[in-house]
């Protein structure tokens, strides 16, 4: 059986599109990826592409284990990562990657500096706390049930006291350990002057435990150890769910960045060129950028001339010329000649610096926005505490003694435990995020769901968002035989336009004799005939090129000629995503206002807007303008979803109420966006909106349910009618009800799985 | 009911053993690859 891990498949499809695979091979220096462990062991982690089933796992492990010095090679199937530990200098990372390559798997090492161990530790800590709380609550509950049963039959006071003391012995250390995440957060919040949800939890647990010990010492009939410990158990489930969701997204994002293989070819002072991870590049280093590669870091061109595709930086699709002294930005695609770039730190006044400044300001404003859970906390804390204080006062005034009054007031605190409230939102978030994950959308934050639900305006960037990130073949129809030969020749070229031709090819066999003519194109001699693919001048096809461009002035042209035969000119352009029109129409039908904000030229934006039926568009906007438009929309009271991929979109992504990026987006944009969507289709955007609406409805239902539960329980508790048995039933009953309701978010909205699968296949470039 | 005085500690001790086993399993990475474990069962080493 092969697993249908759709998300992973998207990641790999993207990686194989990326420039990494077209790179000329170069001796790579992976030393930055290797961790030295104690006693001379070395360890590397690699993200492996193409792992589908158990057989792959076995093949990979049995190929790497016999390598010299390997102590351990283990593939983690959940994360698609291979960990190799070895001893001695005989083995290096290159050898491991080559070995995997010979059995058909591509592997990319992880940069250990990028890994965030803090979150992994937090997850382990929560799970340990959950285990302890689970164990304790089960055992305490066993004792408690015996006491409840005994209270209505023939238990002797001595036996009851003994049972209560046993409960105390289990519950006190367990609560001290398992409740630490809550106590610490509550104290941290108080120190910072905020009252968070952890405060009532801590107060409730501590008061309940103290009261139970006092009651036990007084040999009373009821003790509430089970309530306190069960409260912790349920709340920890909520926390673990929350953490699981974040972790899953992060693992995949980390694999993605390793698969994109962010490396740079550093030129050492002695002139040798080595591939090193981008994180090992310092300002002042010189890097080589070959044709077909992306510029890895910001810098200034020292030598070489080329044309750059800056679409990821500015949204502009036309190639721009660049020469010595020009500034280049990480993410620009080098189309023609090799460049030597001197790396500079992001300095004041550059595009990137401006973008980062705008972005951090926008993100700061966003973090202050209140989400549903905050509103719930704000209402919950004063109401519950007021209810407890009023109960205490009421009973004291009514003539009951201090002992009885405190008992009843604490019962109010126990029964209003925020169990259901603590689960109401994370449970829905996890289930809905899981449903979105299967549709190819990864959310960075759980509260993005409720912000998606509020959206009424969708703003798209054009280049790379509405259009496919890579150029595709346009125009036509072309003679299939000519197209086939041109495409096979294109396989030998690293020019980005050539990749548009390759996409239409079924058989990926390059011509063995193909040679690249720098800056001009590729040529090959097949059956005595010279085939040429490249610029119009290279192929002597200026006339055909002019004629083709007259049809579609926005496109670029790539020419092909076999011997002295008639030349052919192919039009290549940024095509719209195949379902862009359908998705936009669907969004408009659903009542969303749709807009385009693009950094590209007017003519290009106008034609895309026309094709999609969008009247509302702006072209040639700067990052500042984008933010201004978004803020203006927000000032009108609109809730904005921004979808964009370029560096120039990053501030707008941060400023919008909620934002999505395609996985092909620039780094800074991925970091600014609330979620990523994968694949060649735009439909995930509509699905995310639909799931958001559904998730918010379920969250609100859950919150109402918790509120109603409290409305019913508080008067009972205040009247002194709550026994530990009723408290336990109410607590677990409400938590189960809320969780069951959250599971309904699984019933996924949007297109079926089948249509999603089909998008995995290469989309035919001829349309 | 004197039997409870030693039966309950024994029961708790057994429960504790289970908890410790779980914590050990967690620490030694048994839960790091839940998807892989189901396939690994079928592989002959």
Interface residues (C-beta under 8 A of the other chain):
Chain A: X53 X54 X57 X58 X75 X76 X77 X78 X79 X124 X127 X128 X131 X132 X135 X138 X139 X143 X156 X159 X162 X166 X170
Chain B: X1 X4 X5 X8 X11 X12 X15 X16 X18 X19 X22 X23 X26 X31 X32 X33 X34 X35 X36 X39 X40 X42 X43
